[in-house]
Amino acid sequence: MTPYSRYVALGDSQTEGLGDGDEIRGYRGLADRLAEHLAAASPELHYANLSVRGRLASQVLAEQLAPALRLRPDLATVIAGMNDLIRPGFDARAVAASLEEMFAALTGAGAYVLTVTFPDIGKIAPLARPLLPRVLALNAHIREAAARHDVTVVDTFPHAFATDARMWSSDRLHASPLGHARIAAAFAHALGLPGSDDAWSAPLDPVAPPGRLRSTGTEVRWIAGFAGPWIYRRIRGRSSGDGRTAKRPDLGPVLLHGDEK
């Protein structure tokens, strides 16, 4: 295992940690969880998280890459593209080009970089089933861009756990605490951190499927509570990230979860 001392996370709401905490207690999320894995092995680790919810890949590039480079990371995670994928006018090549520019700059500056592919979101939210060709195209471009810059890809798409409802919060847009923990564990395994293994990729234990009436009620509540407001914001040209700034803009030591006084 290579000891890392400066970890910087770039991305959108997943990297910010939505779905794993709340506005009162704060959000933990996959990047915080990975930082904890790293700090357990390297207590001198310092960590920054530049992510902002709602950001498109081009916005992550424009707003976060330069600050990330100034922090001189030796490890970085880059996760962006889902906000692009679910919008009209999606262009997989353009999204991947923004990701690749970040891959090239960060690896060129000496950082080891990790990223992910996206799951079949139609298995998470049935209304998104027509988006599968977009997911496949973006994932293919991510893999190609990563290969050109020696970026490590955690490929979630082939794994059944990635579309299990228990991996996702009630809005179906953000990972649940279990989902964030699984992706952090996947990154830890990719880095060869002590105690990590491939258990992150295992399917969850089966559960009985919900009845038709319950399923219908769940869909109606999801449309009213999450899909509807999301569409309304798009019509108004608004984003959940409007007025938000980086979660953790400066490098600092990592407080291991459970160490709080």
Secondary structure as GFF3:
##gff-version 3
##sequence-region A 1 261
A	DSSP	beta_strand	6	11	.	.	.	ID=ss1
A	DSSP	alpha_helix	13	16	.	.	.	ID=ss2
A	DSSP	beta_strand	21	22	.	.	.	ID=ss3
A	DSSP	beta_strand	26	27	.	.	.	ID=ss4
A	DSSP	alpha_helix	29	41	.	.	.	ID=ss5
A	DSSP	beta_strand	46	49	.	.	.	ID=ss6
A	DSSP	alpha_helix	57	70	.	.	.	ID=ss7
A	DSSP	beta_strand	75	79	.	.	.	ID=ss8
A	DSSP	alpha_helix	82	85	.	.	.	ID=ss9
A	DSSP	alpha_helix	92	108	.	.	.	ID=ss10
A	DSSP	beta_strand	112	116	.	.	.	ID=ss11
A	DSSP	three_ten_helix	121	123	.	.	.	ID=ss12
A	DSSP	three_ten_helix	126	131	.	.	.	ID=ss13
A	DSSP	alpha_helix	132	148	.	.	.	ID=ss14
A	DSSP	beta_strand	152	154	.	.	.	ID=ss15
A	DSSP	three_ten_helix	160	163	.	.	.	ID=ss16
A	DSSP	three_ten_helix	165	167	.	.	.	ID=ss17
A	DSSP	alpha_helix	177	191	.	.	.	ID=ss18
A	DSSP	three_ten_helix	198	201	.	.	.	ID=ss19
A	DSSP	alpha_helix	212	222	.	.	.	ID=ss20
A	DSSP	pi_helix	223	227	.	.	.	ID=ss21
A	DSSP	alpha_helix	228	235	.	.	.	ID=ss22
A	DSSP	beta_strand	248	253	.	.	.	ID=ss23
###
